[in-house]
Amino acid sequence: MFVTPAYAQAAGGAAGAFTSFVPLILIFVIMYLLLIRPQQKKLKEHKAMVEALRRGDQIVTQGGIIGKVSKVKEDGEIEVEIAEGVRVRVVRSTVATVLVKSEPAAS
């Protein structure tokens, strides 16, 4: 005659299961909008900047070295002149910013 606790707990059904996942889904959406999406946008902009490097650009590397691009190589490297007659090879992806963009040569 008495209702057992198992029957009382099962009263929620499928609607109760869905409502328990709503906060989890909401947290994922907020994480995507606040963290993942801006990071992907920043990565895309950095990739475009690195691909657009050319001779004469003044750059800053992630290590803090400021120099002028003297040669752009095909294997993911650039040659940077950091002082008169001093050139170093730098991996393209380590360029943090481009300070001065050189103008393309007139044809």
Backbone bond lengths (Angstrom), bond angles and torsions (degrees), N, CA, C in turn:
res aa  C-N    CA-C-N  psi(-1)  N-CA   C-N-CA  omega(-1)  CA-C   N-CA-C  phi
1 M - - - 1.434 - - 1.518 112.66 -
2 F 1.291 116.57 -30.15 1.452 118.67 179.51 1.532 110.05 -86.51
3 V 1.313 116.63 149.30 1.459 121.39 179.48 1.530 108.09 -82.83
4 T 1.311 115.78 128.29 1.457 118.99 -179.30 1.534 109.68 -76.75
5 P 1.331 119.64 157.45 1.474 121.84 -179.83 1.523 112.94 -61.18
6 A 1.326 118.80 -28.20 1.457 121.29 179.93 1.521 110.77 -64.67
7 Y 1.324 117.77 -41.17 1.463 120.70 178.27 1.529 110.79 -69.37
8 A 1.282 118.20 -34.94 1.461 121.95 -178.83 1.533 110.51 -69.06
9 Q 1.308 118.68 -36.09 1.457 121.56 179.99 1.513 111.98 -75.12
10 A 1.292 118.93 -29.19 1.455 122.54 -177.37 1.521 112.60 -79.26
11 A 1.304 119.00 -1.20 1.457 121.87 -176.64 1.530 112.05 -65.67
12 G 1.333 119.03 -27.77 1.466 121.91 -178.02 1.514 112.35 -65.21
13 G 1.293 119.61 -44.19 1.460 123.69 177.71 1.515 112.24 72.42
14 A 1.344 115.79 -152.05 1.461 122.59 -175.70 1.520 112.49 -70.96
15 A 1.317 117.52 -29.10 1.467 120.19 -179.98 1.527 110.67 -64.38
16 G 1.300 116.94 -36.80 1.459 120.72 178.99 1.518 112.23 -68.43
17 A 1.323 116.47 -34.59 1.465 120.47 179.06 1.526 110.85 -67.90
18 F 1.327 116.92 -39.54 1.464 120.76 -179.80 1.525 111.22 -67.93
19 T 1.312 116.83 -42.18 1.465 119.72 -178.66 1.524 111.87 -67.16
20 S 1.318 117.86 -22.90 1.457 119.16 177.52 1.534 111.40 -76.11
21 F 1.350 118.07 -20.79 1.454 121.22 178.21 1.530 113.01 -90.56
22 V 1.310 118.73 -13.46 1.473 121.85 -178.22 1.525 111.42 -59.15
23 P 1.323 121.62 -46.81 1.469 119.48 178.67 1.530 113.03 -61.92
24 L 1.323 116.43 -36.51 1.463 120.50 178.87 1.532 110.66 -64.96
25 I 1.315 116.81 -43.49 1.465 121.35 177.82 1.517 110.16 -64.85
26 L 1.317 116.96 -41.56 1.465 121.70 179.06 1.532 111.16 -62.53
27 I 1.307 117.72 -41.02 1.469 121.33 177.97 1.523 110.54 -63.30
28 F 1.335 117.72 -41.73 1.461 121.04 179.03 1.531 111.04 -63.45
29 V 1.324 117.49 -41.88 1.473 121.26 179.23 1.528 110.38 -63.42
30 I 1.306 117.44 -43.05 1.470 120.97 178.85 1.522 110.60 -64.75
31 M 1.332 117.32 -42.19 1.470 120.39 178.09 1.523 110.53 -61.51
32 Y 1.329 117.32 -41.48 1.460 120.74 179.17 1.517 110.84 -62.76
33 L 1.327 117.01 -46.11 1.470 120.24 -176.31 1.524 112.79 -70.81
34 L 1.318 117.65 -34.18 1.463 120.24 -175.28 1.526 114.41 -93.64
35 L 1.336 118.35 -27.07 1.460 120.12 -174.58 1.522 114.03 -117.37
36 I 1.305 117.53 -54.41 1.462 120.93 -170.83 1.518 111.96 -71.73
37 R 1.322 117.82 -48.21 1.466 121.36 -176.37 1.534 112.57 -62.87
38 P 1.343 120.13 -47.61 1.472 118.77 177.55 1.528 113.28 -63.14
39 Q 1.327 117.37 -34.28 1.460 120.47 178.92 1.525 110.75 -66.79
40 Q 1.335 117.38 -40.03 1.461 120.63 177.41 1.521 110.95 -65.28
41 K 1.325 117.09 -37.93 1.467 121.15 178.81 1.528 110.64 -65.60
42 K 1.324 116.53 -43.00 1.453 121.44 178.95 1.532 110.94 -64.20
43 L 1.321 117.07 -41.30 1.455 121.78 178.51 1.527 111.05 -63.77
44 K 1.312 116.95 -39.87 1.465 121.57 179.16 1.536 110.82 -65.47
45 E 1.335 117.23 -41.88 1.462 121.19 177.89 1.528 111.38 -64.74
46 H 1.338 117.37 -40.43 1.461 121.22 179.54 1.527 110.60 -64.72
47 K 1.329 116.30 -41.42 1.458 120.41 179.19 1.527 111.09 -62.96
48 A 1.333 116.86 -41.41 1.469 120.72 178.06 1.530 111.00 -65.15
49 M 1.343 116.85 -39.24 1.460 121.08 178.74 1.525 110.90 -64.14
50 V 1.328 116.75 -43.82 1.464 120.91 -178.63 1.529 110.87 -66.95
51 E 1.316 117.24 -38.66 1.461 120.40 179.32 1.527 112.05 -69.00
52 A 1.338 117.03 -25.02 1.458 120.81 -177.76 1.532 112.74 -89.54
53 L 1.326 118.41 3.60 1.466 120.50 179.13 1.526 110.58 -63.69
54 R 1.322 115.29 140.08 1.462 119.26 175.60 1.520 109.02 -147.90
55 R 1.305 114.72 170.69 1.459 121.94 -175.82 1.536 110.05 -59.22
56 G 1.322 115.41 133.55 1.459 121.17 178.27 1.516 114.49 100.66
57 D 1.330 118.24 -12.44 1.466 121.12 178.40 1.522 109.68 -70.80
58 Q 1.317 115.89 138.82 1.459 120.40 174.55 1.522 106.82 -96.58
59 I 1.352 116.16 126.19 1.462 121.08 -171.90 1.521 111.68 -127.79
60 V 1.329 114.35 165.92 1.466 122.53 170.88 1.519 106.21 -124.95
61 T 1.338 116.21 128.26 1.461 119.78 177.89 1.520 109.77 -86.15
62 Q 1.317 116.86 169.59 1.455 120.65 178.65 1.523 111.50 -66.46
63 G 1.316 116.81 -21.10 1.460 121.20 176.61 1.518 113.04 -82.24
64 G 1.343 117.20 -5.40 1.455 121.59 177.88 1.513 114.37 93.97
65 I 1.324 118.40 8.47 1.458 121.56 179.86 1.524 109.08 -83.35
66 I 1.322 115.64 127.77 1.461 121.77 177.99 1.516 107.53 -103.15
67 G 1.321 116.47 131.61 1.453 119.82 -179.47 1.515 111.56 -162.69
68 K 1.310 114.23 179.98 1.456 121.66 -179.07 1.522 108.47 -114.87
69 V 1.330 116.37 133.98 1.462 121.37 -179.51 1.522 108.32 -69.87
70 S 1.337 115.88 122.64 1.456 119.68 179.48 1.526 111.79 -105.08
71 K 1.328 117.25 -24.21 1.462 120.14 179.03 1.523 108.78 -154.85
72 V 1.329 115.54 136.20 1.460 121.21 175.79 1.518 107.50 -107.89
73 K 1.326 116.17 119.28 1.456 121.31 -178.56 1.528 109.64 -98.76
74 E 1.316 115.73 160.68 1.466 121.29 -176.78 1.522 113.41 -81.72
75 D 1.311 118.90 -19.65 1.463 121.26 -173.40 1.532 113.38 -90.77
76 G 1.328 117.77 28.66 1.458 120.60 177.08 1.513 114.19 83.53
77 E 1.310 117.44 15.90 1.455 121.35 179.24 1.517 109.95 -122.23
78 I 1.321 114.65 157.31 1.460 121.10 170.40 1.522 107.48 -132.19
79 E 1.309 115.87 154.60 1.455 121.08 176.32 1.522 106.69 -104.85
80 V 1.336 115.94 124.18 1.454 122.10 -174.92 1.518 109.32 -116.67
81 E 1.330 116.07 130.88 1.462 121.27 176.24 1.523 107.39 -93.84
82 I 1.350 115.66 114.24 1.458 120.00 -176.22 1.528 111.91 -98.13
83 A 1.313 116.68 -18.02 1.458 122.87 174.04 1.525 106.36 -153.57
84 E 1.306 116.54 170.77 1.471 119.57 -178.65 1.525 109.51 -62.04
85 G 1.326 115.53 115.97 1.460 121.46 178.53 1.524 114.73 82.28
86 V 1.334 118.07 0.65 1.463 121.36 -179.91 1.526 107.94 -110.70
87 R 1.328 115.51 112.72 1.458 120.60 -178.56 1.522 109.55 -121.88
88 V 1.315 115.27 139.08 1.458 121.27 178.34 1.527 108.69 -127.15
89 R 1.335 114.47 150.31 1.458 119.55 175.01 1.520 108.21 -91.92
90 V 1.318 116.25 133.72 1.458 122.07 -176.86 1.527 108.29 -130.24
91 V 1.316 116.54 140.49 1.459 121.14 174.92 1.529 107.34 -71.08
92 R 1.318 116.12 133.68 1.466 121.39 -175.24 1.525 113.20 -55.91
93 S 1.314 117.69 -39.87 1.460 120.36 -174.75 1.527 113.10 -69.57
94 T 1.348 117.86 -11.74 1.460 119.93 179.14 1.524 112.95 -88.42
95 V 1.320 117.63 4.68 1.466 120.33 176.30 1.527 107.66 -75.91
96 A 1.335 116.46 123.25 1.463 120.84 -178.12 1.522 111.54 -86.10
97 T 1.328 116.73 -49.58 1.469 120.11 -179.01 1.520 109.88 -146.15
98 V 1.308 114.32 160.49 1.457 121.52 173.40 1.524 105.79 -108.52
99 L 1.352 116.13 117.17 1.464 120.02 -177.92 1.526 111.49 -79.73
100 V 1.328 116.06 -51.67 1.460 120.85 -178.47 1.522 107.40 -126.69
101 K 1.315 115.78 121.62 1.455 121.26 178.87 1.528 108.57 -90.66
102 S 1.335 116.32 128.09 1.462 119.40 -179.91 1.522 109.71 -78.72
103 E 1.298 115.69 152.98 1.467 121.43 178.21 1.519 108.96 -81.42
104 P 1.337 117.50 142.65 1.469 118.80 177.81 1.525 110.62 -66.34
105 A 1.320 115.07 147.11 1.456 120.39 -179.27 1.533 110.45 -68.52
106 A 1.330 115.88 138.40 1.453 120.63 -179.91 1.523 108.97 -75.29
107 S 1.318 116.50 137.31 1.460 120.63 -177.53 1.503 111.22 -88.60
